[in-house]
Amino acid sequence: MNKGICDKIKFMLWGMTSRLKENKDFINDVNFKFKSGTKDYIGVIDIEEEKVNFNGKDENLGINEIPSYIAEQAQKYDELEFVINERGKKFILNADNKNVKTKQVDTKDEKTDEHAFTKSTLLNRNYLIRVGEADELLKEIGILTKDGKVKNDMIRKYNQIDHFVELVDSMIDELGDVDTINVLDCACGKSYLTFVLNYYIKEVKKKNCYFIGIDRSENVINASKEIAKRLNYKNMQFLCMDLNEYIPDRRIDIVISLHACDIATDMALGTAINVNARAIMCVPCCHRELLEQYRFDEFNSIIKHGVFRARFSDMLTDGVRALLLETQGYKVSVVEYISPLETPKNLLIRAVKVSDKNIKAINEYRAIKEKFNITPYLERYIHI
């Protein structure tokens, strides 16, 4: 290729390679192919190791050196295709002796959905995390078989995860135009929800994101690290520690918690308050803490039946959690996030930070606390 074309290649690659610095966590690979006559000459750039392998040789190559290197090599060949494979999209530069062009390709458009499972037999709904587009992810978390079919015993889990993503979707939009959405998953367990949200935010919503998963189990943390490695999700961090010891090293936008048992849910909510999270999505699990605490003499003739006492404790626990979040300036809604046929643990507490402390909610909480003679675990995270 002539010098004028090579200079243009160099100039355009400066713009393209800036993505390698800004989106390093999302780059799958960088490769290029020169053509001379009918023969192809293929090269691969390792941006982590800052090396290039071309024509059987390894050389050190920093990100800033890529444009000059490619432009210099281009003088020896007739055509060039340079590709940055980023999660969810490709950036391609094509050049020959006549012109230099760039384009962006959504990799979702390249995937087939011939096996698409688009409707749930229970919910009759379209999915946001679609078979045919998210197969690698869905296989990794056990939703799909190796041949791309939804496992019968995982349909309910698939419904739960996908509907949770649907509810998070509007919350993501409410965050506005932030450079990176930082998500903290408290008591993350196997982190399935975290992996799904990672895929959805980056590859469907086209927004940069970073995830921190915390759990006290070393086994589940190690398993999550292995899944992240296999998926090449580099924008994730997994920590084996107590939530109460966590100190963030970055702004936290969303805190999520799915089925954290008893006061582990309160620890998740308390952590969200302490890090001043802008949004919270929490699905509580078992409720034991207030069962033996609360007293409601006026209703003794009713709650003397154990099942009624337990159910009232469940409602009281989550109601107080919602009220305590309101005291800290969160706008709170509590909804059934999925059908009770799917799971009885189906309440979702959704909170968005809208103001500073709410005096009205503080007074309401004080009255409730006195009336029922309770001291909820979550209160220790809050100055009332």
RARA-V68949 format. One record per residue. N is the residue number from 0. RES is the residue in one letter. SS is DSSP state (@ for helix, = for strand, . for the rest). Layout:
n & res & ss
N & RES & SS
N & RES & SS
This chain:
n & res & ss
0 & M & .
1 & N & .
2 & K & @
3 & G & @
4 & I & @
5 & C & @
6 & D & @
7 & K & @
8 & I & @
9 & K & @
10 & F & @
11 & M & @
12 & L & @
13 & W & @
14 & G & @
15 & M & @
16 & T & @
17 & S & @
18 & R & @
19 & L & @
20 & K & @
21 & E & @
22 & N & .
23 & K & @
24 & D & @
25 & F & @
26 & I & =
27 & N & =
28 & D & =
29 & V & =
30 & N & =
31 & F & =
32 & K & =
33 & F & =
34 & K & =
35 & S & =
36 & G & .
37 & T & .
38 & K & =
39 & D & =
40 & Y & =
41 & I & =
42 & G & =
43 & V & =
44 & I & =
45 & D & =
46 & I & .
47 & E & .
48 & E & .
49 & E & .
50 & K & =
51 & V & =
52 & N & =
53 & F & =
54 & N & .
55 & G & .
56 & K & =
57 & D & =
58 & E & =
59 & N & =
60 & L & .
61 & G & .
62 & I & @
63 & N & @
64 & E & @
65 & I & @
66 & P & @
67 & S & @
68 & Y & @
69 & I & @
70 & A & @
71 & E & @
72 & Q & @
73 & A & @
74 & Q & .
75 & K & .
76 & Y & .
77 & D & .
78 & E & =
79 & L & =
80 & E & =
81 & F & =
82 & V & =
83 & I & =
84 & N & =
85 & E & =
86 & R & .
87 & G & .
88 & K & =
89 & K & =
90 & F & =
91 & I & =
92 & L & =
93 & N & =
94 & A & =
95 & D & .
96 & N & .
97 & K & .
98 & N & .
99 & V & =
100 & K & =
101 & T & =
102 & K & =
103 & Q & =
104 & V & =
105 & D & =
106 & T & @
107 & K & @
108 & D & @
109 & E & @
110 & K & .
111 & T & .
112 & D & .
113 & E & .
114 & H & .
115 & A & .
116 & F & .
117 & T & .
118 & K & .
119 & S & .
120 & T & .
121 & L & .
122 & L & .
123 & N & .
124 & R & .
125 & N & .
126 & Y & .
127 & L & .
128 & I & .
129 & R & .
130 & V & .
131 & G & .
132 & E & .
133 & A & .
134 & D & @
135 & E & @
136 & L & @
137 & L & @
138 & K & @
139 & E & @
140 & I & .
141 & G & .
142 & I & .
143 & L & =
144 & T & .
145 & K & .
146 & D & .
147 & G & .
148 & K & .
149 & V & =
150 & K & .
151 & N & @
152 & D & @
153 & M & @
154 & I & @
155 & R & @
156 & K & @
157 & Y & @
158 & N & @
159 & Q & @
160 & I & @
161 & D & @
162 & H & @
163 & F & @
164 & V & @
165 & E & @
166 & L & @
167 & V & @
168 & D & @
169 & S & @
170 & M & @
171 & I & @
172 & D & @
173 & E & @
174 & L & .
175 & G & .
176 & D & .
177 & V & .
178 & D & .
179 & T & .
180 & I & =
181 & N & =
182 & V & =
183 & L & =
184 & D & =
185 & C & =
186 & A & .
187 & C & .
188 & G & .
189 & K & .
190 & S & .
191 & Y & @
192 & L & @
193 & T & @
194 & F & @
195 & V & @
196 & L & @
197 & N & @
198 & Y & @
199 & Y & @
200 & I & @
201 & K & @
202 & E & @
203 & V & @
204 & K & .
205 & K & .
206 & K & .
207 & N & .
208 & C & =
209 & Y & =
210 & F & =
211 & I & =
212 & G & =
213 & I & =
214 & D & =
215 & R & .
216 & S & .
217 & E & @
218 & N & @
219 & V & @
220 & I & @
221 & N & @
222 & A & @
223 & S & @
224 & K & @
225 & E & @
226 & I & @
227 & A & @
228 & K & @
229 & R & @
230 & L & @
231 & N & .
232 & Y & .
233 & K & .
234 & N & .
235 & M & =
236 & Q & =
237 & F & =
238 & L & =
239 & C & =
240 & M & .
241 & D & .
242 & L & @
243 & N & @
244 & E & @
245 & Y & .
246 & I & .
247 & P & .
248 & D & .
249 & R & .
250 & R & .
251 & I & .
252 & D & .
253 & I & =
254 & V & =
255 & I & =
256 & S & =
257 & L & =
258 & H & =
259 & A & =
260 & C & .
261 & D & .
262 & I & @
263 & A & @
264 & T & @
265 & D & @
266 & M & @
267 & A & @
268 & L & @
269 & G & @
270 & T & @
271 & A & @
272 & I & @
273 & N & @
274 & V & .
275 & N & .
276 & A & .
277 & R & .
278 & A & =
279 & I & =
280 & M & =
281 & C & =
282 & V & =
283 & P & =
284 & C & .
285 & C & .
286 & H & .
287 & R & .
288 & E & .
289 & L & .
290 & L & .
291 & E & .
292 & Q & .
293 & Y & .
294 & R & .
295 & F & .
296 & D & @
297 & E & @
298 & F & @
299 & N & @
300 & S & @
301 & I & @
302 & I & @
303 & K & .
304 & H & .
305 & G & @
306 & V & @
307 & F & @
308 & R & @
309 & A & @
310 & R & @
311 & F & @
312 & S & @
313 & D & @
314 & M & @
315 & L & @
316 & T & @
317 & D & @
318 & G & @
319 & V & @
320 & R & @
321 & A & @
322 & L & @
323 & L & @
324 & L & @
325 & E & @
326 & T & @
327 & Q & .
328 & G & .
329 & Y & =
330 & K & =
331 & V & =
332 & S & =
333 & V & =
334 & V & =
335 & E & =
336 & Y & .
337 & I & .
338 & S & .
339 & P & .
340 & L & .
341 & E & .
342 & T & .
343 & P & .
344 & K & .
345 & N & .
346 & L & =
347 & L & =
348 & I & =
349 & R & =
350 & A & =
351 & V & =
352 & K & =
353 & V & .
354 & S & .
355 & D & .
356 & K & .
357 & N & .
358 & I & @
359 & K & @
360 & A & @
361 & I & @
362 & N & @
363 & E & @
364 & Y & @
365 & R & @
366 & A & @
367 & I & @
368 & K & @
369 & E & @
370 & K & @
371 & F & @
372 & N & .
373 & I & .
374 & T & .
375 & P & .
376 & Y & @
377 & L & @
378 & E & @
379 & R & @
380 & Y & @
381 & I & .
382 & H & .
383 & I & .
